[in-house]
Amino acid sequence: MDYRRMPIEIESPEQLGYERIRCNLAESYGWPTLERLGEGLANLSAAATEAGA
């Protein structure tokens, strides 16, 4: 069986080395917690509207 690797597999960080990858889009990103957002939430105003209005 002749299995060809896809380009994303050839250019993986494991293949090239993590130090050569500038932006690793394959890594997962954790969403910020409310504590990390801090004062940004304190300055928001809430808007109440009716659906369909």
Sequence and secondary structure as in RCSB ss.txt:
>XXXX:A:sequence
MDYRRMPIEIESPEQLGYERIRCNLAESYGWPTLERLGEGLANLSAAATEAGA
>XXXX:A:secstr
      HHHHT HHHH GGG SS TTS      HHHHTHHHHT       TT 
